Amino acid sequence: MKRLLGVALGILTAIGGFVDIGDLVTNAVVGSRFGLSLVWVVVVGVVGICLFASMSGRVAAVSGRATFEIIRERLGPRAAGANLAASFAINLLTLTAEVGGIALALHLASSVEPRLWIPVAAFAVWLVLWRVKFQVMENVAGLLGLLLVGFGVALFLLGPDWGELLRQAVPPSPPATEHVATYWYYAVALFGAAMTPYEVFFFSSGAVEEGWTAKDLAQNRVNVLVGFPLGGLLSVAIAACAAVVLLPAGIEVSSLSQIVLPVAEAGGTLLLALVIVGIVAATFGAALETALSSGYTLAQYLGWSWGKFRRPARAARFHVTMVVALLLAVAILMTSVDPVAVTEMSVVFSAVALPLTYVPILLVANDPEYMGEHVNGRATNALGMVYLVIVVAAAVAAIPLMIATGAGS
Amino acid sequence: MSRDDSPPTGVRVVDVRLHLLSRQVLDVDGEPVTTVDDLELVAADAPEDGRRDAVPGEPAEVGAILTGPVLLTRLLGGRPPASRWEPVPWSDVGHVGTAIELTVQADSLDVHWTEDWLREHVVGRIPGGRHDPEEES
């Protein structure tokens, strides 16, 4: 019974923890402009993150080595250093977007100016990083994030023409008004949002934090293979809500209030309130994960002691790194930059950095010195190779598409 | 060892680039210490107190794991003066696996000074800095 409860909890937190500000914004933007014609990208992205998150979790559980230690060990100081610079910068951008997202959600709920919420949100994030037990932190954020199911409820309440939604999705039929390059630009953005590298940094380091061993592999697999696809469904629900309400009205999403507009329309104040709590929890959880990831990546590259399971004084440089990252995020937000715009940037740059992270994971997952009998099976490797091609294609295409489309405008 | 000598059976061959460089170094309690940024080579069979630099053509052995400023020069080229090296003596190494395991505690090593400094002057002074997160608070 206790075991079953553990499995259920793992799955629920994986669902609630899947969606972050990147998924929220990108799915709403895409839904409002392209309907459901990009849903296939969410599917491709979810399968990809399942594959690599479970692989990195398996490597961490079996060998005790987290992802960035492996990146450094396989790529050497130079290439890994380049990856570190890129990942750290993107991670900082994502952290900025998440903290901004918390502030925007709290602004929606309270109508207190977001800039007043930013330092409060960042301080709260730090306090949790400083004090709260890893598992408590993960479970609370994940479970409250489940309230985003409100988007699914809203979709049913809206009573859309399901046939029409399905027609948009398969075969993918983008609206004739949009340029084909813009379509592909958003495909890359959506892919980057689903596969953001910080998720594997966090996932593999989390396995070390929770002291996973080879015995926990089954649980790991269930969490990922059930939780992430269901989390992906939340993403689709967000896009579908936008496709049903915002697309016909010709509203292009540029703020959080527009993202939740369909929810307010369908479910009134109560559903809106629940969804806002869900957004706060999801962005707060992701802010914790990205802040931790900034510490994980730097500490693992340089071999410092890291982890929330240690006393802060036993991982001093790790904790200082996270504080600095949070302060930088606050500083960026205080320039009045639009968090939604920061989010859109961060997901595209995530796509650029993907190969440098995923190649070493795939290599080490095949190294018997690390993995013993738990090396990748043939099917996993075949799928891994397919995704390597996709990831490289997305990375190469991202910047040219960004320039060609003027960042999707 | 000349090129076509195959290693005697029972002896483990360690590839420096693959098995040593950039590996995580753990102390005797499993605490992370640093990463192997570079290695110092010294002449083999030199007496303990009279260490000599390795000479081409003569047997050499690993003297120490280097870290700290060496990383920067490995990235950008050049070589820091020996006074700025942060070495972990090879004699402290107990096992070479997927991590390098030492036989001493991290706190006893000079390379650990940045961590110790931040611990004493910053992190340890913030309330809760020495609180064990796994304990009920």
Boltz contact constraints between the chains, C-beta under 6 A:
constraints:
  - contact:
      token1: [A, 63]
      token2: [B, 98]
      max_distance: 6.0
  - contact:
      token1: [A, 65]
      token2: [B, 98]
      max_distance: 6.0
  - contact:
      token1: [A, 69]
      token2: [B, 24]
      max_distance: 6.0
  - contact:
      token1: [A, 72]
      token2: [B, 22]
      max_distance: 6.0
  - contact:
      token1: [A, 73]
      token2: [B, 22]
      max_distance: 6.0
  - contact:
      token1: [A, 73]
      token2: [B, 23]
      max_distance: 6.0
  - contact:
      token1: [A, 76]
      token2: [B, 22]
      max_distance: 6.0
  - contact:
      token1: [A, 77]
      token2: [B, 74]
      max_distance: 6.0
  - contact:
      token1: [A, 77]
      token2: [B, 75]
      max_distance: 6.0
  - contact:
      token1: [A, 78]
      token2: [B, 75]
      max_distance: 6.0
  - contact:
      token1: [A, 81]
      token2: [B, 75]
      max_distance: 6.0
  - contact:
      token1: [A, 130]
      token2: [B, 128]
      max_distance: 6.0
  - contact:
      token1: [A, 131]
      token2: [B, 128]
      max_distance: 6.0
  - contact:
      token1: [A, 133]
      token2: [B, 133]
      max_distance: 6.0
  - contact:
      token1: [A, 303]
      token2: [B, 24]
      max_distance: 6.0
  - contact:
      token1: [A, 303]
      token2: [B, 32]
      max_distance: 6.0
  - contact:
      token1: [A, 303]
      token2: [B, 34]
      max_distance: 6.0
  - contact:
      token1: [A, 303]
      token2: [B, 35]
      max_distance: 6.0
  - contact:
      token1: [A, 305]
      token2: [B, 31]
      max_distance: 6.0
  - contact:
      token1: [A, 305]
      token2: [B, 32]
      max_distance: 6.0
  - contact:
      token1: [A, 308]
      token2: [B, 133]
      max_distance: 6.0
  - contact:
      token1: [A, 309]
      token2: [B, 134]
      max_distance: 6.0
  - contact:
      token1: [A, 311]
      token2: [B, 130]
      max_distance: 6.0
  - contact:
      token1: [A, 311]
      token2: [B, 132]
      max_distance: 6.0
  - contact:
      token1: [A, 312]
      token2: [B, 123]
      max_distance: 6.0
  - contact:
      token1: [A, 312]
      token2: [B, 129]
      max_distance: 6.0
  - contact:
      token1: [A, 313]
      token2: [B, 119]
      max_distance: 6.0
  - contact:
      token1: [A, 313]
      token2: [B, 123]
      max_distance: 6.0
  - contact:
      token1: [A, 313]
      token2: [B, 124]
      max_distance: 6.0
  - contact:
      token1: [A, 313]
      token2: [B, 129]
      max_distance: 6.0
  - contact:
      token1: [A, 313]
      token2: [B, 130]
      max_distance: 6.0
  - contact:
      token1: [A, 316]
      token2: [B, 115]
      max_distance: 6.0
  - contact:
      token1: [A, 316]
      token2: [B, 118]
      max_distance: 6.0
  - contact:
      token1: [A, 316]
      token2: [B, 119]
      max_distance: 6.0
  - contact:
      token1: [A, 316]
      token2: [B, 123]
      max_distance: 6.0
  - contact:
      token1: [A, 317]
      token2: [B, 115]
      max_distance: 6.0
  - contact:
      token1: [A, 317]
      token2: [B, 118]
      max_distance: 6.0
  - contact:
      token1: [A, 319]
      token2: [B, 123]
      max_distance: 6.0
  - contact:
      token1: [A, 320]
      token2: [B, 118]
      max_distance: 6.0
  - contact:
      token1: [A, 370]
      token2: [B, 98]
      max_distance: 6.0
